Amino acid sequence: MTKREELMKLRPDNHDMRLKYYELVLKSSSLENLPGFSLPKGYRYVYYREGDKKDWIAIETSAREFVLPMEGEAAWEKYYAGKEKELEERMFFVETLDGEKVATATAFYEPRDLSGAGWLHWVAVKREYQGQGIAKALISHTLQRLKELGYPSIKIPTQTNTWVAARMYLDFGFRPIPENAVNSREGYGILKTLTDHPALEAFDPVPYEEIWDSRMVEIEKKLREQYADLVHFRVLEEDGQERILFCTQTGTGEWKETF
C-alpha cells in the first residue's frame, strides 16, 4: 500500500493529534439572537465552587485535552490561578442528578485582547457523555452568560485538531476573524475538507491525504505497535525539548524512544 493510500484510509477522531495543527479564532458580533438549546433530561448547570479544579482537570483529561494531571495543573495555573473568585460567576459545569460533573465551559476574557470581546474558554465533555447534545446546550448557556456580562462580541479559540467543535461553533454563527483567516488559511481549508461547512465557502478544501501531519501519523503508528490498547497521545514542546505522552486503556506513560 502506498503512503497516499494509507492516508486516504485514515478517519479522524473528534480530537485528533494526527491532523495538521492550525490555530483557529472565530468571532461573533451578533449577540441578539444566540441559538438556545436545553440540556438533556437528567443534567443541570452549576457554577464553579472552591475545590472544583480537580473536576475541571478530570473533564478536560477525559476529553483528551490532557494526558497527565500535571498538564491540567499547568493549564489551570496559566489561565485561572488567582481568579477563582471570578470563576464562581463565569465557569459552568454540567452535572448529573447524582452530582457527577461531566462537562465544563467558561465565560471568560483574554487580558491581551484589547477589543473588549468576551472569550468562550475550555469547552469539554467527558468522553463517555459525548453525543447526547450536552456540548451544544452548554455552549449556548455560556454564550448567554457572556452576553449578560456585557461583552459586545465573543471570540472562540479552537484548532484543526478539534474540528468537530469548530464545526459546532460555525453552526452557532461564529466566523473566522480576518487576520486569522489569512494566517491559518490552510487550517480553514482542512476544516472545509472535513466538514464542507457553507460558512467556509471562501476557502479551498485541502486534499484529504494532505490534512494529515505525517510525523504525527508515524508516531501514532509506532505507539500502537507497542501498545495495542492505545487511546490517544500528545506531543509537547518544553524548553526546546519534545515529550510524547500517551494514554492506554490501562494507564498513561511517556514514550522515551526517538522517532
C-alpha positions as CSV (number, residue, x, y, z in Angstrom):
1,M,0.0,0.0,0.0
2,T,1.3,3.4,-0.9
3,K,1.7,6.3,1.6
4,R,-1.2,8.1,-0.1
5,E,-3.4,5.1,0.1
6,E,-2.6,4.7,3.8
7,L,-3.5,8.4,4.5
8,M,-6.7,8.1,2.5
9,K,-7.8,5.3,4.7
10,L,-7.4,7.3,8.0
11,R,-10.6,8.6,9.7
12,P,-10.3,11.5,12.1
13,D,-11.4,11.4,15.7
14,N,-13.1,14.4,17.1
15,H,-9.9,15.3,18.9
16,D,-7.1,14.1,16.7
17,M,-3.4,14.9,17.1
18,R,-2.7,13.4,13.6
19,L,-4.3,16.3,11.8
20,K,-2.1,19.2,10.9
21,Y,-2.3,21.8,13.6
22,Y,-3.6,25.3,12.9
23,E,-4.9,27.7,15.5
24,L,-8.4,29.0,14.5
25,V,-10.0,32.0,16.1
26,L,-13.7,32.6,15.5
27,K,-15.8,35.6,16.4
28,S,-19.4,36.7,16.5
29,S,-20.7,40.3,17.0
30,S,-24.4,39.3,16.6
31,L,-25.4,38.5,20.1
32,E,-29.1,39.4,19.9
33,N,-30.3,36.0,18.5
34,L,-27.9,33.5,20.0
35,P,-29.3,29.9,19.5
36,G,-30.7,28.3,22.6
37,F,-30.6,24.6,23.4
38,S,-31.7,22.7,26.5
39,L,-29.7,20.1,28.4
40,P,-30.9,16.5,28.1
41,K,-33.1,15.3,30.9
42,G,-31.1,14.3,34.0
43,Y,-28.5,17.0,33.8
44,R,-28.2,20.5,35.4
45,Y,-25.8,23.5,35.4
46,V,-23.8,24.5,38.4
47,Y,-21.2,27.2,38.9
48,Y,-17.6,26.6,39.9
49,R,-17.0,26.4,43.6
50,E,-13.8,26.0,45.7
51,G,-12.4,22.5,45.2
52,D,-13.7,22.0,41.7
53,K,-10.3,22.3,40.0
54,K,-9.9,18.5,40.2
55,D,-13.2,18.0,38.3
56,W,-12.2,20.5,35.7
57,I,-8.9,18.7,35.1
58,A,-10.7,15.3,35.0
59,I,-13.2,16.5,32.4
60,E,-10.5,18.1,30.2
61,T,-8.4,14.9,30.5
62,S,-11.3,12.7,29.5
63,A,-12.0,14.9,26.5
64,R,-8.3,14.4,25.5
65,E,-7.0,17.9,26.2
66,F,-4.5,16.4,28.6
67,V,-2.8,13.0,29.2
68,L,-1.3,13.6,32.6
69,P,-2.8,15.5,35.6
70,M,0.3,17.8,35.6
71,E,-0.8,19.2,32.2
72,G,-4.2,20.2,33.7
73,E,-2.4,21.8,36.7
74,A,-0.2,23.8,34.4
75,A,-3.2,25.0,32.3
76,W,-5.1,26.0,35.4
77,E,-2.1,27.9,36.7
78,K,-1.8,29.7,33.3
79,Y,-5.4,30.7,32.9
80,Y,-7.3,30.7,36.2
81,A,-4.9,30.7,39.2
82,G,-5.7,33.7,41.4
83,K,-9.0,34.3,39.6
84,E,-11.0,31.6,41.3
85,K,-13.4,34.1,42.8
86,E,-14.3,35.3,39.3
87,L,-14.9,31.7,38.2
88,E,-17.8,31.5,40.7
89,E,-19.8,33.6,38.2
90,R,-18.1,32.5,35.0
91,M,-17.2,28.8,35.0
92,F,-20.0,26.3,34.4
93,F,-20.2,22.6,35.0
94,V,-22.9,20.2,33.8
95,E,-23.5,17.6,36.4
96,T,-25.8,14.6,36.7
97,L,-28.5,14.4,39.3
98,D,-26.1,12.3,41.3
99,G,-23.6,15.2,41.4
100,E,-21.0,13.9,38.9
101,K,-19.5,16.8,36.9
102,V,-19.4,15.7,33.2
103,A,-18.8,18.9,31.2
104,T,-17.4,22.4,31.6
105,A,-17.1,25.7,29.8
106,T,-16.1,29.2,31.0
107,A,-17.4,32.7,30.1
108,F,-14.0,34.4,30.3
109,Y,-11.8,37.0,28.6
110,E,-8.3,37.3,27.2
111,P,-6.3,40.1,29.0
112,R,-4.1,40.6,25.9
113,D,-7.2,41.2,23.7
114,L,-7.8,44.9,23.6
115,S,-11.0,44.6,21.6
116,G,-13.2,44.2,24.6
117,A,-14.5,40.8,23.4
118,G,-15.6,38.0,25.8
119,W,-14.0,34.6,25.2
120,L,-15.6,31.2,25.3
121,H,-13.0,29.1,27.2
122,W,-12.2,25.4,27.5
123,V,-15.4,23.7,26.4
124,A,-15.2,20.0,27.2
125,V,-17.4,17.0,27.8
126,K,-16.3,13.7,29.3
127,R,-15.8,11.2,26.6
128,E,-18.4,8.8,27.8
129,Y,-21.1,11.5,27.9
130,Q,-20.4,12.9,24.4
131,G,-23.1,12.6,21.6
132,Q,-26.0,13.5,23.9
133,G,-26.3,17.1,23.0
134,I,-24.6,18.3,26.2
135,A,-22.0,20.4,24.4
136,K,-24.4,22.3,22.3
137,A,-26.6,23.2,25.3
138,L,-23.5,24.1,27.4
139,I,-22.1,26.4,24.6
140,S,-25.4,28.2,24.3
141,H,-25.7,28.6,28.0
142,T,-22.2,30.0,28.4
143,L,-22.6,32.3,25.4
144,Q,-25.7,33.7,27.0
145,R,-23.7,34.4,30.2
146,L,-21.1,36.3,28.2
147,K,-23.9,38.4,26.8
148,E,-25.2,39.0,30.3
149,L,-21.7,40.2,31.4
150,G,-22.0,42.9,28.7
151,Y,-19.4,41.9,26.2
152,P,-20.1,43.5,22.7
153,S,-18.7,40.5,20.9
154,I,-17.4,37.0,21.6
155,K,-14.4,35.1,20.4
156,I,-13.6,31.4,20.5
157,P,-10.1,29.9,20.2
158,T,-10.1,26.5,18.7
159,Q,-7.9,24.4,16.3
160,T,-8.0,22.0,13.5
161,N,-7.4,19.0,15.8
162,T,-10.8,19.7,17.5
163,W,-12.6,20.0,14.2
164,V,-15.9,18.7,15.4
165,A,-16.1,21.5,18.0
166,A,-15.0,24.1,15.4
167,R,-17.9,22.9,13.1
168,M,-20.3,23.4,16.0
169,Y,-19.0,27.0,16.5
170,L,-19.6,27.7,12.9
171,D,-23.2,26.4,13.3
172,F,-23.6,28.9,16.1
173,G,-22.8,31.7,13.6
174,F,-19.2,32.3,14.5
175,R,-16.8,33.1,11.7
176,P,-13.0,33.4,11.2
177,I,-11.5,36.7,12.3
178,P,-9.9,38.3,9.2
179,E,-6.3,38.2,10.4
180,N,-6.6,34.5,11.5
181,A,-8.3,33.7,8.2
182,V,-5.1,34.8,6.4
183,N,-2.6,33.3,8.8
184,S,-4.4,30.0,9.1
185,R,-5.8,29.8,5.6
186,E,-4.7,26.1,5.2
187,G,-6.3,25.3,8.5
188,Y,-9.6,26.6,7.4
189,G,-9.1,24.6,4.2
190,I,-8.6,21.5,6.3
191,L,-11.8,22.3,8.2
192,K,-13.6,22.7,5.0
193,T,-12.4,19.3,3.8
194,L,-13.6,17.7,7.0
195,T,-17.0,19.5,7.3
196,D,-17.9,21.1,4.0
197,H,-19.4,23.8,6.0
198,P,-21.2,26.5,4.0
199,A,-19.6,29.2,6.1
200,L,-16.2,28.3,4.6
201,E,-17.1,29.0,1.0
202,A,-14.2,31.4,0.7
203,F,-11.7,28.7,1.4
204,D,-10.3,26.0,-0.9
205,P,-10.5,22.5,0.6
206,V,-7.2,20.7,1.2
207,P,-6.8,17.3,-0.5
208,Y,-7.8,14.6,2.1
209,E,-4.3,13.0,2.1
210,E,-2.8,16.4,2.9
211,I,-4.8,17.2,6.0
212,W,-2.6,14.7,8.0
213,D,0.7,15.5,9.8
214,S,2.9,12.7,8.5
215,R,5.1,12.7,11.6
216,M,2.1,12.5,14.0
217,V,0.7,9.7,11.9
218,E,4.0,7.8,12.2
219,I,4.2,8.4,16.0
220,E,0.7,7.1,16.4
221,K,1.6,4.0,14.3
222,K,4.7,3.3,16.3
223,L,2.9,3.7,19.6
224,R,0.1,1.4,18.5
225,E,2.6,-1.3,17.5
226,Q,3.8,-1.4,21.1
227,Y,0.5,-0.5,22.9
228,A,-2.4,-2.2,21.1
229,D,-4.8,-0.6,23.6
230,L,-3.6,2.9,22.8
231,V,-6.3,5.5,23.4
232,H,-4.6,8.8,22.4
233,F,-1.3,10.7,22.6
234,R,0.0,14.2,22.8
235,V,3.3,15.8,21.8
236,L,4.5,18.6,24.0
237,E,7.3,21.1,23.5
238,E,9.0,22.1,26.7
239,D,12.1,24.3,26.8
240,G,13.1,23.2,23.3
241,Q,12.6,19.5,24.2
242,E,9.9,17.3,22.8
243,R,7.8,15.0,25.1
244,I,5.5,12.3,23.8
245,L,2.8,11.4,26.3
246,F,0.3,8.6,25.7
247,C,-2.7,7.1,27.3
248,T,-3.8,3.4,27.0
249,Q,-6.9,1.7,28.4
250,T,-4.9,0.7,31.5
251,G,-2.8,3.8,32.2
252,T,-0.6,6.6,31.0
253,G,3.1,6.9,30.1
254,E,5.8,8.8,28.3
255,W,7.5,7.5,25.2
256,K,11.3,7.7,25.6
257,E,12.4,6.4,22.2
258,T,13.4,8.7,19.4
259,F,11.4,9.0,16.2
